[in-house]
């Protein structure tokens, strides 16, 4: 059961990261690995928004996930912005 929960959290995070980047094709494994690392980091005890944890309140929507009447494009509606390491 715990393994299924972990896999589901990774899947949801990978999807959000993919959406934030504009839904590029052919990079599923990249998003899975990034999500896996983030979920592991969070499980290690760093709550979201902790300096150095790689996640921040979205500067464009102030963490609400909304801009005007629609979803914030910067964070994909999550209210959070994730630092993505560049290869």
Phi, psi and omega in degrees: 000316180296323178295321178294320178296316178298314179298322179294319178296320178295317180299314179297318181292319178299319179297316179296318178298317179299316178297317180301327182271008176089019176059051179291150181270152172077017183233029184301317183293326177298314181291324178297314181294320177297315180295318179300317179294318180295317180296320178296320180296317179294323180292338180283357173114358179273111178291153179306138180091355178292130178306133182089350181277349177087006180231134183224160173295135181299127182288338183277328181245358179068021178093000181277335183084001182234146173227116184064233180266354185242183179283141178294128180283333182294316183253359180071018179090005181275337184082358181236147176241130183253131174290127181248120178295135180271135181292000000 
